[in-house]
């Protein structure tokens, strides 16, 4: 009954002010998406999220269908698809399909908010970088969302050299984000850079020592509460340079930490599960 009166009220407002109705609905649905994202990030049972998140993804798709020009909804949908792929999808073809959807949403948001960069993504690197450097602070949200989705997409297509060829552009975008907002997303932008710089071996352009610096910044910005930063630090850097002492220390710190933290609980529990597996493999790997 309450939802009926709410809907009726919105219809009445539309009759009185057609110009403002779309923005009211967009803000309302945007809050729903934000609240759903927060609720999932706070969950202390990963299996509940694994089982229930597909329904949320379908709901987000429906909200986007109703407000296809909502940048906030598009970015929320992109982030949810990326989070689901990263945490729960092991089957490569399914991961690719979902990464495609996440990148599509983020690209659409970018094209609405910053068309010049949207048009430049397919241009030579020098032209793309010139547009990147023209960013104003109001564009950092959409740039971070797009770069994050692009990085997730590349990881899903990691055996495709055409996808790997996009790494410099993603890296440049994330560098621009941390230049303007070093603490973006609790240090996650720094973490993305650490991963991007260690995806390839040094012989193919990887920069493990620079990547280490970004991992350390990500840990410091979150004051050690973002446990997945330490897991990637161990997996992407310590394994690459064969530093078992650092590898095992970081993973033990993750396993022994309290996983409960604002907007990090789900990620931290997944990080602890991954840390246990990586630590068990340590004697064999090194």
C-alpha positions in Angstrom: 0.0 0.0 0.0 2.8 2.4 0.9 4.5 1.8 -2.5 1.2 2.5 -4.2 0.8 5.9 -2.6 4.5 6.7 -3.3 4.0 5.8 -7.0 0.8 7.8 -7.1 2.6 10.8 -5.5 5.3 10.6 -8.1 2.7 10.5 -10.9 1.0 13.6 -9.4 4.3 15.4 -9.3 4.9 14.5 -13.0 1.6 16.0 -13.9 2.5 19.3 -12.1 6.1 19.5 -13.2 7.0 17.3 -16.2 10.5 18.8 -16.4 11.5 17.8 -12.9 10.0 14.3 -12.7 12.7 12.4 -14.5 15.3 13.8 -12.1 13.3 12.9 -9.1 12.9 9.3 -10.3 16.6 9.1 -11.2 17.6 10.3 -7.8 15.3 7.8 -6.1 16.5 4.8 -8.2 20.1 6.0 -7.8 19.7 5.8 -4.0 18.2 2.3 -4.3 21.3 1.2 -6.3 23.7 2.8 -3.8 21.9 1.2 -0.8 22.0 -2.2 -2.4 25.7 -1.9 -3.2 26.4 -0.8 0.4 24.3 -3.7 1.8 26.2 -6.2 -0.2 29.6 -4.8 0.8 28.5 -5.0 4.4 27.4 -8.7 4.2 29.3 -11.1 6.4 28.2 -14.2 4.6 29.7 -14.4 1.0 27.5 -17.4 0.1 24.4 -15.3 0.7 25.8 -12.7 -1.7 26.8 -15.3 -4.3 23.3 -16.8 -4.2 21.4 -13.5 -4.2 23.5 -11.1 -6.3 22.2 -12.3 -9.7 18.7 -11.0 -8.7 20.3 -7.6 -7.8 22.0 -7.6 -11.2 18.7 -8.2 -13.0 17.1 -5.5 -10.9 19.8 -3.0 -11.8 19.3 -3.9 -15.5 15.7 -3.1 -15.1 16.4 0.3 -13.4 18.8 1.1 -16.2 16.2 0.3 -18.8 13.9 2.8 -17.1 16.6 5.5 -16.8 19.1 4.8 -19.5 20.7 8.2 -19.2 21.3 8.0 -15.5 25.1 8.1 -15.0 24.8 7.1 -11.3 22.7 4.0 -12.2 25.1 3.1 -15.0 28.1 3.3 -12.8 26.4 1.4 -10.0 25.5 -1.4 -12.4 29.0 -1.5 -13.8 30.5 -1.7 -10.3 28.1 -4.5 -9.3 28.9 -6.6 -12.4 32.6 -6.1 -11.8 32.4 -7.1 -8.2 30.4 -10.2 -9.0 32.9 -11.2 -11.7 35.9 -10.6 -9.5 34.5 -12.5 -6.5 32.3 -15.3 -7.7 32.6 -16.1 -11.4 35.1 -18.9 -12.2 33.8 -19.9 -15.7 35.7 -17.9 -18.3 32.9 -17.4 -20.9 30.5 -16.3 -18.2 33.1 -13.9 -16.7 33.5 -12.4 -20.2 29.8 -11.9 -20.7 29.4 -10.1 -17.4 32.6 -8.1 -17.9 31.2 -7.0 -21.2 28.0 -5.8 -19.5 30.0 -3.9 -16.8 32.2 -2.2 -19.4 29.2 -1.3 -21.5 27.5 0.4 -18.6 30.6 2.3 -17.7 31.3 3.3 -21.3 27.7 4.6 -21.6 28.2 6.7 -18.4 31.5 8.1 -19.8 29.9 9.0 -23.1 27.2 10.9 -21.3 29.4 12.7 -18.8 32.6 13.1 -20.8 32.0 12.6 -24.5 35.5 13.8 -25.6 37.2 11.0 -23.7 34.6 8.5 -24.8 35.4 9.4 -28.4 39.2 9.3 -27.7 39.3 5.7 -26.3 39.8 4.3 -29.8 42.3 6.9 -30.9 46.1 6.8 -30.7 47.6 7.0 -27.2 48.9 10.5 -27.5 45.5 11.9 -28.4 43.8 9.9 -25.7 46.2 11.1 -23.1 45.8 14.7 -24.1 42.1 14.5 -23.5 42.7 12.7 -20.1 44.8 15.6 -18.9 41.9 18.0 -19.6 39.8 16.3 -16.9 38.1 18.5 -14.4 37.3 17.3 -10.8 33.6 16.7 -11.6 34.7 13.9 -14.1 36.8 11.8 -11.7 33.8 9.6 -10.7 33.0 8.6 -14.2 36.7 8.2 -15.1 37.3 5.9 -12.1 34.2 3.8 -12.9 35.2 3.4 -16.5 38.8 2.6 -15.8 37.8 0.1 -13.1 35.4 -1.7 -15.5 38.0 -1.6 -18.3 40.6 -3.2 -16.0 38.0 -5.9 -15.0 37.3 -6.5 -18.7 41.0 -6.9 -19.6 41.4 -9.4 -16.8 38.4 -11.4 -18.2 40.1 -11.4 -21.6 43.7 -11.8 -20.3 44.5 -14.4 -23.0 43.6 -11.9 -25.8 46.5 -9.8 -26.8 44.1 -7.2 -28.3 42.7 -6.7 -24.8 46.2 -6.6 -23.2 47.1 -3.9 -25.7 44.6 -1.6 -23.9 46.5 -1.8 -20.6 48.5 1.5 -21.2 45.3 3.4 -21.7 43.7 1.9 -18.5 46.8 2.6 -16.6 46.9 6.2 -17.8 43.3 6.7 -16.8 43.9 5.4 -13.3 47.0 7.5 -12.9 44.9 10.5 -13.7 42.4 9.5 -11.0 45.0 9.2 -8.3 46.6 12.5 -9.4 43.4 14.3 -8.7 42.1 12.1 -5.8 44.8 9.9 -4.3 42.4 8.4 -1.7 39.7 7.5 -4.2 37.5 4.6 -3.0 39.5 4.1 0.1 42.7 3.5 -1.8 41.2 1.1 -4.4 42.4 3.3 -7.3 46.0 2.8 -6.0 45.3 -0.9 -5.7 44.2 -1.1 -9.3 47.4 0.6 -10.4 49.4 -1.9 -8.4 47.6 -4.8 -10.2 47.9 -3.2 -13.6 51.7 -2.7 -13.2 52.2 -6.3 -12.2 49.9 -8.1 -14.6 52.8 -8.5 -17.1 56.3 -9.8 -16.4 59.1 -7.2 -16.6 60.2 -8.5 -20.0 56.8 -7.6 -21.4 56.5 -4.1 -19.8 55.5 -5.0 -16.2 56.8 -2.7 -13.5 56.8 -4.7 -10.3 58.7 -2.2 -8.1 56.4 0.7 -9.1 53.5 -1.7 -8.5 54.8 -2.4 -5.0 54.7 1.3 -4.2 51.0 1.5 -5.2 50.2 -1.6 -3.2 51.8 0.0 -0.2 49.9 3.2 -0.7 46.6 1.3 -1.0 47.3 -0.5 2.3 48.3 2.8 4.0 45.2 4.7 2.8 42.8 2.1 4.1 44.9 1.9 7.3 45.2 -1.8 6.7 41.5 -2.4 6.7 41.2 -3.3 3.0 42.6 -6.8 3.2 42.3 -7.6 -0.5 45.1 -5.0 -1.0 47.5 -7.2 0.9 46.3 -10.3 -0.9 47.1 -8.7 -4.3 50.3 -7.3 -2.9 51.4 -10.9 -2.0 50.0 -12.6 -5.1 51.0 -10.0 -7.8 54.2 -8.6 -6.4 55.8 -11.0 -3.9 55.3 -14.0 -6.1 56.6 -12.1 -9.1 59.9 -11.2 -7.4 60.0 -14.5 -5.4 59.9 -12.9 -2.0 58.4 -15.7 0.1 59.0 -13.9 3.4 56.9 -10.9 2.3 54.4 -13.1 0.7 53.7 -15.2 3.8 53.8 -12.3 6.2 51.2 -10.4 4.2 48.9 -13.4 3.9 49.2 -14.2 7.7 48.3 -10.6 8.5 45.2 -10.9 6.3 44.1 -14.2 7.9 44.6 -12.9 11.5 42.8 -9.6 10.9 39.3 -8.7 11.9 37.3 -8.7 8.6 34.5 -6.4 9.7 34.9 -2.9 8.4 32.6 -0.3 6.8 31.9 -1.3 3.1 34.7 -3.8 3.3 33.4 -6.8 5.2 32.4 -8.9 2.2 35.6 -8.1 0.3 37.7 -8.9 3.5 36.0 -12.3 4.0 36.7 -13.2 0.4 40.3 -11.9 0.8 40.8 -14.2 3.9 39.6 -17.2 2.0 42.0 -16.4 -0.9 44.8 -15.8 1.5 44.4 -19.2 3.1 44.6 -20.8 -0.3 47.7 -18.8 -1.4 49.5 -19.5 1.9 48.8 -23.2 1.6 50.4 -23.1 -1.8 53.4 -21.1 -0.7 55.9 -24.0 0.0 55.2 -25.5 -3.4 55.3 -22.1 -5.3 58.6 -21.0 -3.8 
